[in-house]
Amino acid sequence: MNILLLEPFLSGSHQKWAEGYQSHSRHDIRLLSLKGRHWKWRMHGG
């Protein structure tokens, strides 16, 4: 199964979880992310 994982805040625990999920899954997981900055701006813009 192919999975596209969208992560708008790749930093800290979000990064650990996404990379752990990607490395321990038997599925093909592609990670599409933004760096972990400007969090407040992204929350208001979303």
PQR file with spaces between the fields and no chain letter, atoms N, CA, C, O and H, PARSE charges and radii, in Angstrom:
ATOM       1  N    MET     1       0.841   -1.166    0.000 -0.4000 1.5000
ATOM       2  CA   MET     1       0.000    0.000    0.000 -0.0000 2.0000
ATOM       3  C    MET     1       0.892    1.236    0.000  0.5500 1.7000
ATOM       4  O    MET     1       1.890    1.285    0.719 -0.5500 1.4000
ATOM       5  N    ASN     2       0.539    2.218   -0.791 -0.4000 1.5000
ATOM       6  CA   ASN     2       1.250    3.495   -0.837 -0.0000 2.0000
ATOM       7  C    ASN     2       0.516    4.517    0.021  0.5500 1.7000
ATOM       8  O    ASN     2      -0.696    4.691   -0.104 -0.5500 1.4000
ATOM       9  H    ASN     2      -0.271    2.179   -1.375  0.4000 1.0000
ATOM      10  N    ILE     3       1.255    5.187    0.885 -0.4000 1.5000
ATOM      11  CA   ILE     3       0.675    6.177    1.792 -0.0000 2.0000
ATOM      12  C    ILE     3       1.433    7.489    1.637  0.5500 1.7000
ATOM      13  O    ILE     3       2.664    7.508    1.647 -0.5500 1.4000
ATOM      14  H    ILE     3       2.240    5.046    0.986  0.4000 1.0000
ATOM      15  N    LEU     4       0.698    8.577    1.497 -0.4000 1.5000
ATOM      16  CA   LEU     4       1.290    9.912    1.479 -0.0000 2.0000
ATOM      17  C    LEU     4       0.964   10.559    2.818  0.5500 1.7000
ATOM      18  O    LEU     4      -0.198   10.832    3.115 -0.5500 1.4000
ATOM      19  H    LEU     4      -0.302    8.561    1.489  0.4000 1.0000
ATOM      20  N    LEU     5       1.974   10.800    3.610 -0.4000 1.5000
ATOM      21  CA   LEU     5       1.809   11.379    4.940 -0.0000 2.0000
ATOM      22  C    LEU     5       2.104   12.871    4.860  0.5500 1.7000
ATOM      23  O    LEU     5       3.229   13.268    4.556 -0.5500 1.4000
ATOM      24  H    LEU     5       2.919   10.578    3.369  0.4000 1.0000
ATOM      25  N    LEU     6       1.106   13.693    5.131 -0.4000 1.5000
ATOM      26  CA   LEU     6       1.253   15.151    5.100 -0.0000 2.0000
ATOM      27  C    LEU     6       1.470   15.654    6.522  0.5500 1.7000
ATOM      28  O    LEU     6       0.640   15.423    7.401 -0.5500 1.4000
ATOM      29  H    LEU     6       0.193   13.371    5.378  0.4000 1.0000
ATOM      30  N    GLU     7       2.567   16.328    6.742 -0.4000 1.5000
ATOM      31  CA   GLU     7       2.894   16.845    8.072 -0.0000 2.0000
ATOM      32  C    GLU     7       3.250   18.324    7.960  0.5500 1.7000
ATOM      33  O    GLU     7       4.289   18.666    7.395 -0.5500 1.4000
ATOM      34  H    GLU     7       3.242   16.516    6.028  0.4000 1.0000
ATOM      35  N    PRO     8       2.389   19.220    8.499 -0.5600 1.5000
ATOM      36  CA   PRO     8       2.634   20.656    8.379  0.2800 2.0000
ATOM      37  C    PRO     8       3.649   21.203    9.390  0.5500 1.7000
ATOM      38  O    PRO     8       4.032   22.369    9.303 -0.5500 1.4000
ATOM      39  N    PHE     9       4.084   20.387   10.334 -0.4000 1.5000
ATOM      40  CA   PHE     9       4.992   20.861   11.385 -0.0000 2.0000
ATOM      41  C    PHE     9       5.993   19.761   11.712  0.5500 1.7000
ATOM      42  O    PHE     9       5.839   19.069   12.718 -0.5500 1.4000
ATOM      43  H    PHE     9       3.773   19.439   10.405  0.4000 1.0000
ATOM      44  N    LEU    10       7.012   19.588   10.881 -0.4000 1.5000
ATOM      45  CA   LEU    10       7.977   18.503   11.072 -0.0000 2.0000
ATOM      46  C    LEU    10       9.103   18.958   11.991  0.5500 1.7000
ATOM      47  O    LEU    10      10.142   19.444   11.544 -0.5500 1.4000
ATOM      48  H    LEU    10       7.137   20.150   10.064  0.4000 1.0000
ATOM      49  N    SER    11       8.867   18.788   13.281 -0.4000 1.5000
ATOM      50  CA   SER    11       9.846   19.155   14.293 -0.0000 2.0000
ATOM      51  C    SER    11       9.490   18.436   15.586  0.5500 1.7000
ATOM      52  O    SER    11       8.319   18.150   15.833 -0.5500 1.4000
ATOM      53  H    SER    11       8.023   18.393   13.645  0.4000 1.0000
ATOM      54  N    GLY    12      10.473   18.148   16.400 -0.4000 1.5000
ATOM      55  CA   GLY    12      10.235   17.557   17.707 -0.0000 2.0000
ATOM      56  C    GLY    12       9.502   16.234   17.652  0.5500 1.7000
ATOM      57  O    GLY    12       9.881   15.337   16.900 -0.5500 1.4000
ATOM      58  H    GLY    12      11.424   18.381   16.199  0.4000 1.0000
ATOM      59  N    SER    13       8.444   16.113   18.454 -0.4000 1.5000
ATOM      60  CA   SER    13       7.702   14.855   18.535 -0.0000 2.0000
ATOM      61  C    SER    13       6.996   14.513   17.231  0.5500 1.7000
ATOM      62  O    SER    13       6.832   13.333   16.919 -0.5500 1.4000
ATOM      63  H    SER    13       8.136   16.842   19.065  0.4000 1.0000
ATOM      64  N    HIS    14       6.577   15.506   16.467 -0.4000 1.5000
ATOM      65  CA   HIS    14       5.941   15.251   15.170 -0.0000 2.0000
ATOM      66  C    HIS    14       6.931   14.560   14.232  0.5500 1.7000
ATOM      67  O    HIS    14       6.573   13.627   13.513 -0.5500 1.4000
ATOM      68  H    HIS    14       6.710   16.464   16.720  0.4000 1.0000
ATOM      69  N    GLN    15       8.164   15.025   14.248 -0.4000 1.5000
ATOM      70  CA   GLN    15       9.195   14.446   13.388 -0.0000 2.0000
ATOM      71  C    GLN    15       9.527   13.022   13.827  0.5500 1.7000
ATOM      72  O    GLN    15       9.644   12.127   12.990 -0.5500 1.4000
ATOM      73  H    GLN    15       8.455   15.783   14.832  0.4000 1.0000
ATOM      74  N    LYS    16       9.679   12.807   15.125 -0.4000 1.5000
ATOM      75  CA   LYS    16       9.977   11.465   15.641 -0.0000 2.0000
ATOM      76  C    LYS    16       8.878   10.490   15.255  0.5500 1.7000
ATOM      77  O    LYS    16       9.160    9.377   14.811 -0.5500 1.4000
ATOM      78  H    LYS    16       9.584   13.534   15.805  0.4000 1.0000
ATOM      79  N    TRP    17       7.619   10.903   15.422 -0.4000 1.5000
ATOM      80  CA   TRP    17       6.503   10.023   15.095 -0.0000 2.0000
ATOM      81  C    TRP    17       6.461    9.701   13.605  0.5500 1.7000
ATOM      82  O    TRP    17       6.343    8.534   13.232 -0.5500 1.4000
ATOM      83  H    TRP    17       7.390   11.808   15.783  0.4000 1.0000
ATOM      84  N    ALA    18       6.555   10.718   12.750 -0.4000 1.5000
ATOM      85  CA   ALA    18       6.453   10.518   11.302 -0.0000 2.0000
ATOM      86  C    ALA    18       7.586    9.637   10.783  0.5500 1.7000
ATOM      87  O    ALA    18       7.346    8.728    9.988 -0.5500 1.4000
ATOM      88  H    ALA    18       6.651   11.666   13.054  0.4000 1.0000
ATOM      89  N    GLU    19       8.797    9.892   11.218 -0.4000 1.5000
ATOM      90  CA   GLU    19       9.934    9.097   10.758 -0.0000 2.0000
ATOM      91  C    GLU    19       9.894    7.685   11.331  0.5500 1.7000
ATOM      92  O    GLU    19      10.281    6.734   10.652 -0.5500 1.4000
ATOM      93  H    GLU    19       8.992   10.630   11.864  0.4000 1.0000
ATOM      94  N    GLY    20       9.436    7.535   12.561 -0.4000 1.5000
ATOM      95  CA   GLY    20       9.281    6.205   13.151 -0.0000 2.0000
ATOM      96  C    GLY    20       8.219    5.395   12.433  0.5500 1.7000
ATOM      97  O    GLY    20       8.408    4.208   12.168 -0.5500 1.4000
ATOM      98  H    GLY    20       9.121    8.308   13.113  0.4000 1.0000
ATOM      99  N    TYR    21       7.113    6.028   12.122 -0.4000 1.5000
ATOM     100  CA   TYR    21       6.036    5.364   11.383 -0.0000 2.0000
ATOM     101  C    TYR    21       6.527    4.938   10.006  0.5500 1.7000
ATOM     102  O    TYR    21       6.224    3.839    9.541 -0.5500 1.4000
ATOM     103  H    TYR    21       6.960    6.993   12.338  0.4000 1.0000
ATOM     104  N    GLN    22       7.280    5.808    9.363 -0.4000 1.5000
ATOM     105  CA   GLN    22       7.810    5.535    8.029 -0.0000 2.0000
ATOM     106  C    GLN    22       8.808    4.371    8.063  0.5500 1.7000
ATOM     107  O    GLN    22       8.782    3.512    7.182 -0.5500 1.4000
ATOM     108  H    GLN    22       7.526    6.701    9.741  0.4000 1.0000
ATOM     109  N    SER    23       9.668    4.338    9.050 -0.4000 1.5000
ATOM     110  CA   SER    23      10.703    3.305    9.091 -0.0000 2.0000
ATOM     111  C    SER    23      10.205    1.954    9.596  0.5500 1.7000
ATOM     112  O    SER    23      10.784    0.923    9.252 -0.5500 1.4000
ATOM     113  H    SER    23       9.690    5.036    9.766  0.4000 1.0000
ATOM     114  N    HIS    24       9.146    1.934   10.402 -0.4000 1.5000
ATOM     115  CA   HIS    24       8.663    0.675   10.962 -0.0000 2.0000
ATOM     116  C    HIS    24       7.464    0.088   10.227  0.5500 1.7000
ATOM     117  O    HIS    24       7.012   -1.005   10.568 -0.5500 1.4000
ATOM     118  H    HIS    24       8.676    2.771   10.682  0.4000 1.0000
ATOM     119  N    SER    25       6.953    0.774    9.252 -0.4000 1.5000
ATOM     120  CA   SER    25       5.800    0.272    8.507 -0.0000 2.0000
ATOM     121  C    SER    25       6.258   -0.600    7.344  0.5500 1.7000
ATOM     122  O    SER    25       7.323   -0.377    6.769 -0.5500 1.4000
ATOM     123  H    SER    25       7.320    1.662    8.976  0.4000 1.0000
ATOM     124  N    ARG    26       5.453   -1.582    7.009 -0.4000 1.5000
ATOM     125  CA   ARG    26       5.775   -2.423    5.851 -0.0000 2.0000
ATOM     126  C    ARG    26       5.250   -1.804    4.559  0.5500 1.7000
ATOM     127  O    ARG    26       5.509   -2.316    3.471 -0.5500 1.4000
ATOM     128  H    ARG    26       4.587   -1.763    7.476  0.4000 1.0000
ATOM     129  N    HIS    27       4.516   -0.707    4.682 -0.4000 1.5000
ATOM     130  CA   HIS    27       3.963   -0.016    3.523 -0.0000 2.0000
ATOM     131  C    HIS    27       4.950    1.033    3.003  0.5500 1.7000
ATOM     132  O    HIS    27       5.881    1.425    3.706 -0.5500 1.4000
ATOM     133  H    HIS    27       4.306   -0.290    5.566  0.4000 1.0000
ATOM     134  N    ASP    28       4.736    1.474    1.779 -0.4000 1.5000
ATOM     135  CA   ASP    28       5.560    2.526    1.183 -0.0000 2.0000
ATOM     136  C    ASP    28       4.978    3.873    1.610  0.5500 1.7000
ATOM     137  O    ASP    28       3.926    4.286    1.122 -0.5500 1.4000
ATOM     138  H    ASP    28       3.980    1.155    1.208  0.4000 1.0000
ATOM     139  N    ILE    29       5.669    4.552    2.521 -0.4000 1.5000
ATOM     140  CA   ILE    29       5.176    5.818    3.068 -0.0000 2.0000
ATOM     141  C    ILE    29       6.054    6.952    2.560  0.5500 1.7000
ATOM     142  O    ILE    29       7.267    6.961    2.770 -0.5500 1.4000
ATOM     143  H    ILE    29       6.524    4.217    2.918  0.4000 1.0000
ATOM     144  N    ARG    30       5.426    7.902    1.892 -0.4000 1.5000
ATOM     145  CA   ARG    30       6.114    9.107    1.417 -0.0000 2.0000
ATOM     146  C    ARG    30       5.752   10.237    2.364  0.5500 1.7000
ATOM     147  O    ARG    30       4.581   10.426    2.696 -0.5500 1.4000
ATOM     148  H    ARG    30       4.440    7.895    1.721  0.4000 1.0000
ATOM     149  N    LEU    31       6.732   10.972    2.790 -0.4000 1.5000
ATOM     150  CA   LEU    31       6.527   12.058    3.745 -0.0000 2.0000
ATOM     151  C    LEU    31       6.630   13.394    3.023  0.5500 1.7000
ATOM     152  O    LEU    31       7.662   13.721    2.438 -0.5500 1.4000
ATOM     153  H    LEU    31       7.683   10.818    2.521  0.4000 1.0000
ATOM     154  N    LEU    32       5.555   14.151    3.071 -0.4000 1.5000
ATOM     155  CA   LEU    32       5.519   15.498    2.501 -0.0000 2.0000
ATOM     156  C    LEU    32       5.313   16.453    3.671  0.5500 1.7000
ATOM     157  O    LEU    32       4.279   16.411    4.338 -0.5500 1.4000
ATOM     158  H    LEU    32       4.716   13.885    3.546  0.4000 1.0000
ATOM     159  N    SER    33       6.295   17.311    3.919 -0.4000 1.5000
ATOM     160  CA   SER    33       6.240   18.105    5.147 -0.0000 2.0000
ATOM     161  C    SER    33       6.780   19.514    4.951  0.5500 1.7000
ATOM     162  O    SER    33       7.429   19.839    3.957 -0.5500 1.4000
ATOM     163  H    SER    33       7.135   17.345    3.378  0.4000 1.0000
ATOM     164  N    LEU    34       6.477   20.327    5.945 -0.4000 1.5000
ATOM     165  CA   LEU    34       7.038   21.670    6.066 -0.0000 2.0000
ATOM     166  C    LEU    34       7.889   21.692    7.330  0.5500 1.7000
ATOM     167  O    LEU    34       7.626   20.940    8.269 -0.5500 1.4000
ATOM     168  H    LEU    34       5.949   20.064    6.753  0.4000 1.0000
ATOM     169  N    LYS    35       8.886   22.530    7.359 -0.4000 1.5000
ATOM     170  CA   LYS    35       9.750   22.625    8.538 -0.0000 2.0000
ATOM     171  C    LYS    35       8.955   23.133    9.739  0.5500 1.7000
ATOM     172  O    LYS    35       7.942   23.815    9.588 -0.5500 1.4000
ATOM     173  H    LYS    35       9.100   23.140    6.597  0.4000 1.0000
ATOM     174  N    GLY    36       9.431   22.790   10.921 -0.4000 1.5000
ATOM     175  CA   GLY    36       8.736   23.149   12.145 -0.0000 2.0000
ATOM     176  C    GLY    36       8.950   24.583   12.571  0.5500 1.7000
ATOM     177  O    GLY    36       9.545   24.837   13.619 -0.5500 1.4000
ATOM     178  H    GLY    36      10.254   22.235   11.043  0.4000 1.0000
ATOM     179  N    ARG    37       8.482   25.511   11.787 -0.4000 1.5000
ATOM     180  CA   ARG    37       8.579   26.929   12.145 -0.0000 2.0000
ATOM     181  C    ARG    37       7.313   27.643   11.681  0.5500 1.7000
ATOM     182  O    ARG    37       6.551   27.111   10.874 -0.5500 1.4000
ATOM     183  H    ARG    37       7.999   25.305   10.936  0.4000 1.0000
ATOM     184  N    HIS    38       7.100   28.819   12.184 -0.4000 1.5000
ATOM     185  CA   HIS    38       5.916   29.634   11.856 -0.0000 2.0000
ATOM     186  C    HIS    38       4.615   28.899   12.197  0.5500 1.7000
ATOM     187  O    HIS    38       3.634   28.978   11.457 -0.5500 1.4000
ATOM     188  H    HIS    38       7.718   29.252   12.840  0.4000 1.0000
ATOM     189  N    TRP    39       4.623   28.188   13.320 -0.4000 1.5000
ATOM     190  CA   TRP    39       3.477   27.383   13.708 -0.0000 2.0000
ATOM     191  C    TRP    39       2.223   28.235   13.898  0.5500 1.7000
ATOM     192  O    TRP    39       1.150   27.876   13.414 -0.5500 1.4000
ATOM     193  H    TRP    39       5.420   28.124   13.921  0.4000 1.0000
ATOM     194  N    LYS    40       2.352   29.339   14.588 -0.4000 1.5000
ATOM     195  CA   LYS    40       1.195   30.190   14.875 -0.0000 2.0000
ATOM     196  C    LYS    40       0.591   30.747   13.589  0.5500 1.7000
ATOM     197  O    LYS    40      -0.630   30.800   13.444 -0.5500 1.4000
ATOM     198  H    LYS    40       3.224   29.631   14.982  0.4000 1.0000
ATOM     199  N    TRP    41       1.439   31.156   12.667 -0.4000 1.5000
ATOM     200  CA   TRP    41       0.980   31.683   11.383 -0.0000 2.0000
ATOM     201  C    TRP    41       0.215   30.613   10.602  0.5500 1.7000
ATOM     202  O    TRP    41      -0.811   30.908    9.989 -0.5500 1.4000
ATOM     203  H    TRP    41       2.431   31.113   12.785  0.4000 1.0000
ATOM     204  N    ARG    42       0.707   29.380   10.623 -0.4000 1.5000
ATOM     205  CA   ARG    42       0.035   28.289    9.902 -0.0000 2.0000
ATOM     206  C    ARG    42      -1.315   27.956   10.519  0.5500 1.7000
ATOM     207  O    ARG    42      -2.268   27.651    9.802 -0.5500 1.4000
ATOM     208  H    ARG    42       1.540   29.140   11.121  0.4000 1.0000
ATOM     209  N    MET    43      -1.402   28.012   11.831 -0.4000 1.5000
ATOM     210  CA   MET    43      -2.681   27.726   12.496 -0.0000 2.0000
ATOM     211  C    MET    43      -3.725   28.775   12.126  0.5500 1.7000
ATOM     212  O    MET    43      -4.883   28.429   11.894 -0.5500 1.4000
ATOM     213  H    MET    43      -0.628   28.259   12.414  0.4000 1.0000
ATOM     214  N    HIS    44      -3.343   30.036   12.068 -0.4000 1.5000
ATOM     215  CA   HIS    44      -4.286   31.093   11.704 -0.0000 2.0000
ATOM     216  C    HIS    44      -4.625   31.052   10.222  0.5500 1.7000
ATOM     217  O    HIS    44      -5.746   31.384    9.835 -0.5500 1.4000
ATOM     218  H    HIS    44      -2.402   30.317   12.256  0.4000 1.0000
ATOM     219  N    GLY    45      -3.677   30.653    9.394 -0.4000 1.5000
ATOM     220  CA   GLY    45      -3.902   30.586    7.950 -0.0000 2.0000
ATOM     221  C    GLY    45      -4.726   29.383    7.524  0.5500 1.7000
ATOM     222  O    GLY    45      -5.323   29.388    6.448 -0.5500 1.4000
ATOM     223  H    GLY    45      -2.767   30.384    9.709  0.4000 1.0000
ATOM     224  N    GLY    46      -4.765   28.337    8.371 -0.4000 1.5000
ATOM     225  CA   GLY    46      -5.475   27.103    8.023 -0.0000 2.0000
ATOM     226  C    GLY    46      -6.920   27.253    8.287  0.5500 1.7000
ATOM     227  O    GLY    46      -7.689   26.320    8.057 -0.5500 1.4000
ATOM     228  H    GLY    46      -4.280   28.332    9.245  0.4000 1.0000
